[in-house]
Amino acid sequence: MANNAAKYESHKLKTPTTTASAAAAAALGGAATIPGAPTHTRTVSVQSGRSLQQKFYENRILDRYTAQEPKKVTLRQLVLFGRQLTEAKLIASANYVRSELPVRLAHRISDFQYLPYIAGTNPHLKMVYDLYWRAFDEFRKFPAIKSLNDNRRFCDNVKTNLLEHSQVIPQLGMGVAECADLVSPEEIDRFMHQMLVSRISRRTLSEQHIALSEQNERRPAGFASHRIGIVRADCSVAQIINDCAMHVASIYEDAHQLPPGTAPQVIVEGHTNATFMCIPAHFSYIVHELLKNATGHVIARFASRLESDSAAEVATKPGEPLFPAIRVTICSSHSDIVVRVSDEGGGINPEILPYIWSFTHPLKAKCLHNFHSVHRMEARVDEDDAVPPLMSFGFGLPMSNVYAKYWGGSVNVHSLPGYGVDAYVQLPRLGMSSRTLPTGGRISLWTHN
């Protein structure tokens, strides 16, 4: 590792970088300025006969970006900024995103540079590195946005990158699975956590700006609603839970060839009228994963009922459920939303319980190899066409926790041996919290002895 770091320092060359406009910096709290304005158009790939890795080691261009800290952005800031949108504000938003994306990508590229050599040469991790470098190179060279036409071209560029980067999670999963015997699980988990936290931040900025741009096209005179871009200011907790419950039920009924309505019932109780500020796609992912785990464990525990005529009987006796219900309790305070998901699935295996938040513990190695069957994954509910809905990756709970922590919340699980599980999601109601983004630096990923 020391040799790699020394080699890195000795081979870097200075290269001028690009700038973020002052308007973009003011748009969402002030992005740091990078000196040197660009004068050329969008570049899709690095124009060099050398490999992307060689290019990195031969210049110091990342230093100008990793010297800056990514700016925290809360949901409340996104809503207040986008509520009364004007052309000037939209252009400022575009320039803010244009200036922030290279900074956030640069820190993650830097993380790759401090992987052990054997891990850094893994083809899957190398592919993610190449994707990040190309995106970094494109965004740092993209010229300042000065008009709505410029913004349309920028949005097209961002959409292309979002689509290309839908490969990142499967590639990371396969890469760390193949490195599981070479690097400690704790250090790989830290690496994965940094990658995924930064990924959420970049996609939130990108998708929010694209959504604002599309809303502006539909209502160019400015608009005010409860849906500001991808953020919902009055998201119904019960509605999200019910939607996820219906989707999970259909998945298991299809998989086990059960009559409609025979999957474990989800009973929603408590403060069922509660609303809060959130990105519905993120909250839905968390709830969906918890309900999917609960449903799967309940069906597995009472699997003997599937081998009898019980399922057929339930179709004619709706008052007699085939499985015990899953209870979801909503608690709303002035500052927080708490959701509890309680099941009677028998609890979590004590051997697995200490590692449920890990992405890469050896007990999850078989699950990680399932990423070889998946070409893209965006950690969303609505991607059944790309991700087999019941295929296990050992990824759902850790990713749910990353989502919750990013927005200042948490996910906790309490196993009741022989009975079931109580899972808790806590999130701020008012959207005024967000996680400080990890900055680049030396990630010491030591190999096992």
C-alpha positions as a Python dict, from the first residue, in 0.01 Angstrom:
ca = {
    (1, 'M'): (0, 0, 0),
    (2, 'A'): (278, 244, 90),
    (3, 'N'): (449, 170, -243),
    (4, 'N'): (123, 229, -429),
    (5, 'A'): (72, 564, -257),
    (6, 'A'): (428, 671, -328),
    (7, 'K'): (395, 565, -688),
    (8, 'Y'): (73, 763, -716),
    (9, 'E'): (233, 1079, -576),
    (10, 'S'): (539, 1053, -801),
    (11, 'H'): (349, 1009, -1128),
    (12, 'K'): (86, 1285, -1106),
    (13, 'L'): (113, 1589, -1334),
    (14, 'K'): (-72, 1916, -1301),
    (15, 'T'): (-357, 1986, -1542),
    (16, 'P'): (-598, 2283, -1539),
    (17, 'T'): (-957, 2212, -1436),
    (18, 'T'): (-1297, 2368, -1496),
    (19, 'T'): (-1518, 2616, -1312),
    (20, 'A'): (-1861, 2634, -1151),
    (21, 'S'): (-2050, 2959, -1199),
    (22, 'A'): (-2124, 3190, -909),
    (23, 'A'): (-2495, 3156, -977),
    (24, 'A'): (-2472, 2779, -937),
    (25, 'A'): (-2281, 2819, -612),
    (26, 'A'): (-2555, 3040, -472),
    (27, 'A'): (-2833, 2810, -588),
    (28, 'L'): (-2825, 2552, -309),
    (29, 'G'): (-2603, 2686, -40),
    (30, 'G'): (-2285, 2766, -228),
    (31, 'A'): (-2073, 2519, -422),
    (32, 'A'): (-1700, 2571, -414),
    (33, 'T'): (-1551, 2721, -729),
    (34, 'I'): (-1301, 2536, -945),
    (35, 'P'): (-1071, 2770, -1139),
    (36, 'G'): (-1037, 2764, -1517),
    (37, 'A'): (-1347, 2808, -1735),
    (38, 'P'): (-1412, 2548, -2009),
    (39, 'T'): (-1443, 2657, -2369),
    (40, 'H'): (-1513, 2326, -2542),
    (41, 'T'): (-1820, 2106, -2574),
    (42, 'R'): (-1925, 1783, -2407),
    (43, 'T'): (-1673, 1502, -2426),
    (44, 'V'): (-1806, 1149, -2392),
    (45, 'S'): (-1480, 968, -2329),
    (46, 'V'): (-1119, 1041, -2247),
    (47, 'Q'): (-934, 1128, -2567),
    (48, 'S'): (-616, 935, -2500),
    (49, 'G'): (-445, 622, -2623),
    (50, 'R'): (-356, 540, -2266),
    (51, 'S'): (-581, 348, -2029),
    (52, 'L'): (-796, 533, -1781),
    (53, 'Q'): (-583, 396, -1496),
    (54, 'Q'): (-259, 521, -1653),
    (55, 'K'): (-418, 856, -1714),
    (56, 'F'): (-505, 885, -1346),
    (57, 'Y'): (-154, 808, -1231),
    (58, 'E'): (-2, 1053, -1481),
    (59, 'N'): (-185, 1368, -1371),
    (60, 'R'): (-300, 1555, -1065),
    (61, 'I'): (-634, 1665, -1199),
    (62, 'L'): (-829, 1496, -920),
    (63, 'D'): (-643, 1693, -655),
    (64, 'R'): (-828, 2012, -743),
    (65, 'Y'): (-1158, 1836, -681),
    (66, 'T'): (-1077, 1611, -387),
    (67, 'A'): (-950, 1922, -205),
    (68, 'Q'): (-1315, 2033, -192),
    (69, 'E'): (-1580, 1887, 36),
    (70, 'P'): (-1917, 1793, -116),
    (71, 'K'): (-2198, 2023, -4),
    (72, 'K'): (-2474, 1885, 216),
    (73, 'V'): (-2823, 1932, 73),
    (74, 'T'): (-3138, 1862, 275),
    (75, 'L'): (-3483, 1774, 146),
    (76, 'R'): (-3610, 2104, 282),
    (77, 'Q'): (-3354, 2294, 76),
    (78, 'L'): (-3458, 2105, -236),
    (79, 'V'): (-3824, 2185, -174),
    (80, 'L'): (-3774, 2554, -91),
    (81, 'F'): (-3550, 2602, -394),
    (82, 'G'): (-3783, 2426, -638),
    (83, 'R'): (-4120, 2549, -510),
    (84, 'Q'): (-4127, 2872, -712),
    (85, 'L'): (-3907, 2789, -1006),
    (86, 'T'): (-3787, 3046, -1259),
    (87, 'E'): (-3564, 3015, -1562),
    (88, 'A'): (-3278, 3179, -1372),
    (89, 'K'): (-3317, 2938, -1080),
    (90, 'L'): (-3330, 2638, -1313),
    (91, 'I'): (-3009, 2746, -1485),
    (92, 'A'): (-2846, 2806, -1145),
    (93, 'S'): (-2954, 2455, -1042),
    (94, 'A'): (-2797, 2309, -1357),
    (95, 'N'): (-2467, 2480, -1288),
    (96, 'Y'): (-2475, 2372, -925),
    (97, 'V'): (-2521, 2008, -1028),
    (98, 'R'): (-2256, 2048, -1299),
    (99, 'S'): (-2006, 2170, -1038),
    (100, 'E'): (-2096, 1922, -763),
    (101, 'L'): (-2095, 1597, -960),
    (102, 'P'): (-1722, 1606, -1046),
    (103, 'V'): (-1634, 1677, -682),
    (104, 'R'): (-1837, 1382, -556),
    (105, 'L'): (-1708, 1150, -827),
    (106, 'A'): (-1348, 1257, -763),
    (107, 'H'): (-1366, 1147, -399),
    (108, 'R'): (-1491, 804, -497),
    (109, 'I'): (-1225, 767, -769),
    (110, 'S'): (-970, 852, -502),
    (111, 'D'): (-1106, 568, -286),
    (112, 'F'): (-1038, 322, -566),
    (113, 'Q'): (-676, 434, -579),
    (114, 'Y'): (-614, 312, -226),
    (115, 'L'): (-756, -35, -271),
    (116, 'P'): (-497, -312, -246),
    (117, 'Y'): (-351, -386, -587),
    (118, 'I'): (-519, -727, -608),
    (119, 'A'): (-860, -570, -541),
    (120, 'G'): (-800, -272, -768),
    (121, 'T'): (-734, -501, -1064),
    (122, 'N'): (-1060, -692, -1021),
    (123, 'P'): (-1244, -653, -1356),
    (124, 'H'): (-1576, -560, -1194),
    (125, 'L'): (-1426, -293, -969),
    (126, 'K'): (-1218, -170, -1262),
    (127, 'M'): (-1537, -130, -1466),
    (128, 'V'): (-1692, 88, -1194),
    (129, 'Y'): (-1369, 288, -1176),
    (130, 'D'): (-1380, 345, -1553),
    (131, 'L'): (-1746, 451, -1539),
    (132, 'Y'): (-1670, 700, -1263),
    (133, 'W'): (-1367, 839, -1442),
    (134, 'R'): (-1556, 891, -1768),
    (135, 'A'): (-1843, 1063, -1588),
    (136, 'F'): (-1598, 1279, -1393),
    (137, 'D'): (-1421, 1377, -1715),
    (138, 'E'): (-1748, 1461, -1890),
    (139, 'F'): (-1896, 1674, -1614),
    (140, 'R'): (-1579, 1869, -1539),
    (141, 'K'): (-1552, 1959, -1908),
    (142, 'F'): (-1917, 2042, -1961),
    (143, 'P'): (-1947, 2415, -2039),
    (144, 'A'): (-2143, 2652, -1816),
    (145, 'I'): (-2520, 2639, -1871),
    (146, 'K'): (-2651, 2978, -1985),
    (147, 'S'): (-2988, 2902, -2142),
    (148, 'L'): (-3274, 2654, -2134),
    (149, 'N'): (-3137, 2491, -2448),
    (150, 'D'): (-2804, 2442, -2272),
    (151, 'N'): (-2995, 2291, -1981),
    (152, 'R'): (-3175, 2045, -2209),
    (153, 'R'): (-2841, 1924, -2344),
    (154, 'F'): (-2708, 1896, -1989),
    (155, 'C'): (-3012, 1695, -1878),
    (156, 'D'): (-2964, 1458, -2172),
    (157, 'N'): (-2603, 1410, -2063),
    (158, 'V'): (-2707, 1341, -1703),
    (159, 'K'): (-2976, 1093, -1811),
    (160, 'T'): (-2721, 903, -2020),
    (161, 'N'): (-2486, 880, -1723),
    (162, 'L'): (-2763, 766, -1490),
    (163, 'L'): (-2850, 486, -1731),
    (164, 'E'): (-2487, 382, -1772),
    (165, 'H'): (-2436, 380, -1396),
    (166, 'S'): (-2729, 144, -1337),
    (167, 'Q'): (-2458, -123, -1375),
    (168, 'V'): (-2265, 4, -1074),
    (169, 'I'): (-2439, -187, -793),
    (170, 'P'): (-2415, -531, -965),
    (171, 'Q'): (-2052, -464, -1061),
    (172, 'L'): (-1964, -357, -707),
    (173, 'G'): (-2143, -662, -571),
    (174, 'M'): (-1954, -902, -798),
    (175, 'G'): (-1626, -722, -734),
    (176, 'V'): (-1642, -733, -356),
    (177, 'A'): (-1769, -1092, -365),
    (178, 'E'): (-1456, -1195, -554),
    (179, 'C'): (-1238, -998, -310),
    (180, 'A'): (-1408, -1130, 4),
    (181, 'D'): (-1119, -1366, 85),
    (182, 'L'): (-856, -1100, 20),
    (183, 'V'): (-983, -805, 224),
    (184, 'S'): (-1142, -788, 569),
    (185, 'P'): (-1524, -770, 568),
    (186, 'E'): (-1516, -457, 787),
    (187, 'E'): (-1305, -264, 543),
    (188, 'I'): (-1502, -376, 239),
    (189, 'D'): (-1822, -273, 418),
    (190, 'R'): (-1674, 72, 476),
    (191, 'F'): (-1575, 96, 108),
    (192, 'M'): (-1924, -13, -4),
    (193, 'H'): (-2089, 228, 238),
    (194, 'Q'): (-1890, 522, 100),
    (195, 'M'): (-1968, 421, -257),
    (196, 'L'): (-2341, 391, -192),
    (197, 'V'): (-2380, 704, 21),
    (198, 'S'): (-2210, 909, -249),
    (199, 'R'): (-2420, 736, -515),
    (200, 'I'): (-2741, 839, -338),
    (201, 'S'): (-2617, 1197, -318),
    (202, 'R'): (-2529, 1216, -687),
    (203, 'R'): (-2849, 1054, -807),
    (204, 'T'): (-3059, 1275, -580),
    (205, 'L'): (-2904, 1592, -724),
    (206, 'S'): (-2925, 1460, -1080),
    (207, 'E'): (-3279, 1324, -1064),
    (208, 'Q'): (-3406, 1630, -879),
    (209, 'H'): (-3268, 1864, -1143),
    (210, 'I'): (-3406, 1652, -1428),
    (211, 'A'): (-3749, 1639, -1263),
    (212, 'L'): (-3749, 2017, -1205),
    (213, 'S'): (-3653, 2072, -1568),
    (214, 'E'): (-3937, 1849, -1687),
    (215, 'Q'): (-4185, 2021, -1456),
    (216, 'N'): (-4069, 2358, -1584),
    (217, 'E'): (-4130, 2247, -1942),
    (218, 'R'): (-4489, 2160, -1849),
    (219, 'R'): (-4547, 2472, -1637),
    (220, 'P'): (-4290, 2730, -1744),
    (221, 'A'): (-4456, 3015, -1554),
    (222, 'G'): (-4355, 2868, -1221),
    (223, 'F'): (-4546, 2628, -1002),
    (224, 'A'): (-4615, 2533, -645),
    (225, 'S'): (-4730, 2186, -545),
    (226, 'H'): (-4665, 1917, -289),
    (227, 'R'): (-4440, 1731, -535),
    (228, 'I'): (-4123, 1931, -599),
    (229, 'G'): (-3910, 1736, -842),
    (230, 'I'): (-3860, 1392, -690),
    (231, 'V'): (-3941, 1517, -338),
    (232, 'R'): (-4288, 1492, -188),
    (233, 'A'): (-4363, 1746, 86),
    (234, 'D'): (-4670, 1560, 219),
    (235, 'C'): (-4596, 1194, 153),
    (236, 'S'): (-4858, 962, 306),
    (237, 'V'): (-4681, 699, 516),
    (238, 'A'): (-4980, 462, 510),
    (239, 'Q'): (-5018, 492, 133),
    (240, 'I'): (-4655, 396, 74),
    (241, 'I'): (-4691, 100, 311),
    (242, 'N'): (-5011, -21, 144),
    (243, 'D'): (-4862, 9, -204),
    (244, 'C'): (-4553, -187, -99),
    (245, 'A'): (-4768, -448, 77),
    (246, 'M'): (-4972, -510, -238),
    (247, 'H'): (-4658, -546, -448),
    (248, 'V'): (-4492, -785, -203),
    (249, 'A'): (-4808, -995, -177),
    (250, 'S'): (-4831, -1031, -555),
    (251, 'I'): (-4465, -1137, -573),
    (252, 'Y'): (-4507, -1420, -323),
    (253, 'E'): (-4846, -1530, -452),
    (254, 'D'): (-4703, -1559, -801),
    (255, 'A'): (-4393, -1741, -676),
    (256, 'H'): (-4590, -1996, -470),
    (257, 'Q'): (-4889, -2011, -706),
    (258, 'L'): (-5122, -1897, -431),
    (259, 'P'): (-5472, -1762, -494),
    (260, 'P'): (-5489, -1382, -477),
    (261, 'G'): (-5530, -1256, -123),
    (262, 'T'): (-5367, -1554, 53),
    (263, 'A'): (-5023, -1402, 121),
    (264, 'P'): (-4976, -1277, 479),
    (265, 'Q'): (-5205, -982, 536),
    (266, 'V'): (-5043, -647, 623),
    (267, 'I'): (-5240, -458, 889),
    (268, 'V'): (-5153, -88, 913),
    (269, 'E'): (-5234, 80, 1242),
    (270, 'G'): (-5137, 377, 1457),
    (271, 'H'): (-5113, 728, 1310),
    (272, 'T'): (-5241, 626, 968),
    (273, 'N'): (-5297, 987, 858),
    (274, 'A'): (-4932, 1082, 913),
    (275, 'T'): (-4742, 1258, 634),
    (276, 'F'): (-4382, 1368, 606),
    (277, 'M'): (-4128, 1511, 362),
    (278, 'C'): (-3935, 1246, 172),
    (279, 'I'): (-3828, 1106, -162),
    (280, 'P'): (-4097, 838, -207),
    (281, 'A'): (-3865, 609, -404),
    (282, 'H'): (-3621, 595, -112),
    (283, 'F'): (-3882, 539, 158),
    (284, 'S'): (-4061, 281, -58),
    (285, 'Y'): (-3740, 83, -98),
    (286, 'I'): (-3693, 63, 280),
    (287, 'V'): (-4054, -37, 351),
    (288, 'H'): (-4060, -283, 62),
    (289, 'E'): (-3746, -461, 184),
    (290, 'L'): (-3879, -493, 539),
    (291, 'L'): (-4215, -626, 419),
    (292, 'K'): (-4049, -863, 175),
    (293, 'N'): (-3828, -1005, 450),
    (294, 'A'): (-4122, -1035, 690),
    (295, 'T'): (-4345, -1203, 431),
    (296, 'G'): (-4074, -1443, 325),
    (297, 'H'): (-4001, -1553, 682),
    (298, 'V'): (-4369, -1599, 767),
    (299, 'I'): (-4432, -1812, 458),
    (300, 'A'): (-4115, -2015, 523),
    (301, 'R'): (-4212, -2080, 886),
    (302, 'F'): (-4560, -2197, 792),
    (303, 'A'): (-4458, -2367, 466),
    (304, 'S'): (-4633, -2688, 567),
    (305, 'R'): (-4964, -2512, 510),
    (306, 'L'): (-4874, -2476, 145),
    (307, 'E'): (-4849, -2852, 108),
    (308, 'S'): (-5206, -2912, 222),
    (309, 'D'): (-5538, -2800, 84),
    (310, 'S'): (-5530, -2494, 308),
    (311, 'A'): (-5458, -2249, 29),
    (312, 'A'): (-5754, -2369, -172),
    (313, 'E'): (-5976, -2360, 135),
    (314, 'V'): (-5883, -2000, 209),
    (315, 'A'): (-6020, -1898, -130),
    (316, 'T'): (-6365, -2005, -10),
    (317, 'K'): (-6318, -1903, 358),
    (318, 'P'): (-6177, -1549, 355),
    (319, 'G'): (-6227, -1519, 731),
    (320, 'E'): (-5960, -1784, 795),
    (321, 'P'): (-5618, -1654, 683),
    (322, 'L'): (-5355, -1902, 574),
    (323, 'F'): (-5076, -1711, 751),
    (324, 'P'): (-5052, -1486, 1058),
    (325, 'A'): (-5072, -1117, 971),
    (326, 'I'): (-4783, -873, 956),
    (327, 'R'): (-4857, -564, 1164),
    (328, 'V'): (-4720, -225, 1067),
    (329, 'T'): (-4750, 51, 1326),
    (330, 'I'): (-4700, 418, 1236),
    (331, 'C'): (-4596, 668, 1503),
    (332, 'S'): (-4574, 1037, 1418),
    (333, 'S'): (-4428, 1311, 1637),
    (334, 'H'): (-4350, 1674, 1560),
    (335, 'S'): (-4000, 1585, 1448),
    (336, 'D'): (-3998, 1218, 1345),
    (337, 'I'): (-4182, 936, 1176),
    (338, 'V'): (-4132, 586, 1316),
    (339, 'V'): (-4262, 274, 1144),
    (340, 'R'): (-4254, -68, 1312),
    (341, 'V'): (-4294, -387, 1107),
    (342, 'S'): (-4380, -689, 1325),
    (343, 'D'): (-4398, -1046, 1198),
    (344, 'E'): (-4430, -1399, 1334),
    (345, 'G'): (-4168, -1551, 1108),
    (346, 'G'): (-3970, -1718, 1387),
    (347, 'G'): (-3691, -1463, 1422),
    (348, 'I'): (-3348, -1436, 1258),
    (349, 'N'): (-3090, -1714, 1270),
    (350, 'P'): (-2853, -1621, 1558),
    (351, 'E'): (-2551, -1701, 1337),
    (352, 'I'): (-2664, -1446, 1080),
    (353, 'L'): (-2805, -1177, 1312),
    (354, 'P'): (-2469, -1005, 1390),
    (355, 'Y'): (-2401, -961, 1018),
    (356, 'I'): (-2736, -843, 878),
    (357, 'W'): (-2596, -493, 819),
    (358, 'S'): (-2287, -620, 639),
    (359, 'F'): (-2262, -616, 261),
    (360, 'T'): (-1985, -870, 234),
    (361, 'H'): (-1957, -1101, 534),
    (362, 'P'): (-1858, -1457, 429),
    (363, 'L'): (-2201, -1584, 537),
    (364, 'K'): (-2343, -1365, 258),
    (365, 'A'): (-2091, -1472, -8),
    (366, 'K'): (-2335, -1701, -189),
    (367, 'C'): (-2593, -1422, -206),
    (368, 'L'): (-2341, -1177, -350),
    (369, 'H'): (-2262, -1415, -635),
    (370, 'N'): (-2626, -1377, -746),
    (371, 'F'): (-2522, -1038, -886),
    (372, 'H'): (-2377, -1232, -1181),
    (373, 'S'): (-2740, -1285, -1292),
    (374, 'V'): (-2821, -913, -1287),
    (375, 'H'): (-2708, -655, -1542),
    (376, 'R'): (-2845, -346, -1374),
    (377, 'M'): (-2992, -244, -1038),
    (378, 'E'): (-3093, 98, -911),
    (379, 'A'): (-3211, -2, -561),
    (380, 'R'): (-3574, 78, -639),
    (381, 'V'): (-3901, -108, -595),
    (382, 'D'): (-4011, -89, -958),
    (383, 'E'): (-3733, -284, -1131),
    (384, 'D'): (-3879, -634, -1150),
    (385, 'D'): (-3795, -644, -1520),
    (386, 'A'): (-3421, -621, -1440),
    (387, 'V'): (-3397, -788, -1098),
    (388, 'P'): (-3570, -1119, -1011),
    (389, 'P'): (-3796, -1009, -723),
    (390, 'L'): (-3718, -1300, -488),
    (391, 'M'): (-3351, -1343, -568),
    (392, 'S'): (-3147, -1276, -254),
    (393, 'F'): (-2836, -1059, -269),
    (394, 'G'): (-2787, -999, 105),
    (395, 'F'): (-2815, -635, 3),
    (396, 'G'): (-3164, -515, 100),
    (397, 'L'): (-3119, -441, 472),
    (398, 'P'): (-2776, -276, 443),
    (399, 'M'): (-2898, -61, 153),
    (400, 'S'): (-3214, 32, 342),
    (401, 'N'): (-2997, 144, 633),
    (402, 'V'): (-2781, 354, 399),
    (403, 'Y'): (-3093, 527, 262),
    (404, 'A'): (-3229, 597, 610),
    (405, 'K'): (-2898, 721, 751),
    (406, 'Y'): (-2839, 943, 451),
    (407, 'W'): (-3154, 1140, 541),
    (408, 'G'): (-3077, 1149, 912),
    (409, 'G'): (-3273, 839, 1013),
    (410, 'S'): (-3207, 476, 1097),
    (411, 'V'): (-3326, 118, 1053),
    (412, 'N'): (-3309, -119, 1351),
    (413, 'V'): (-3405, -484, 1381),
    (414, 'H'): (-3492, -676, 1699),
    (415, 'S'): (-3518, -1053, 1667),
    (416, 'L'): (-3750, -1242, 1901),
    (417, 'P'): (-3614, -1599, 1887),
    (418, 'G'): (-3881, -1854, 1808),
    (419, 'Y'): (-4144, -1588, 1747),
    (420, 'G'): (-4060, -1320, 1492),
    (421, 'V'): (-3894, -987, 1420),
    (422, 'D'): (-3969, -625, 1500),
    (423, 'A'): (-3806, -386, 1251),
    (424, 'Y'): (-3807, -10, 1307),
    (425, 'V'): (-3759, 273, 1060),
    (426, 'Q'): (-3708, 625, 1194),
    (427, 'L'): (-3692, 928, 964),
    (428, 'P'): (-3714, 1305, 1024),
    (429, 'R'): (-4053, 1451, 932),
    (430, 'L'): (-3943, 1795, 819),
    (431, 'G'): (-3658, 1710, 584),
    (432, 'M'): (-3396, 1920, 761),
    (433, 'S'): (-3136, 1646, 806),
    (434, 'S'): (-2890, 1479, 574),
    (435, 'R'): (-2569, 1289, 617),
    (436, 'T'): (-2227, 1449, 571),
    (437, 'L'): (-2083, 1291, 259),
    (438, 'P'): (-1763, 1085, 287),
    (439, 'T'): (-1459, 1253, 139),
    (440, 'G'): (-1180, 1080, -45),
    (441, 'G'): (-870, 957, 130),
    (442, 'R'): (-668, 656, 210),
    (443, 'I'): (-899, 363, 274),
    (444, 'S'): (-676, 110, 442),
    (445, 'L'): (-806, -221, 314),
    (446, 'W'): (-564, -472, 458),
    (447, 'T'): (-561, -831, 338),
    (448, 'H'): (-620, -1119, 577),
    (449, 'N'): (-322, -1283, 746),
}
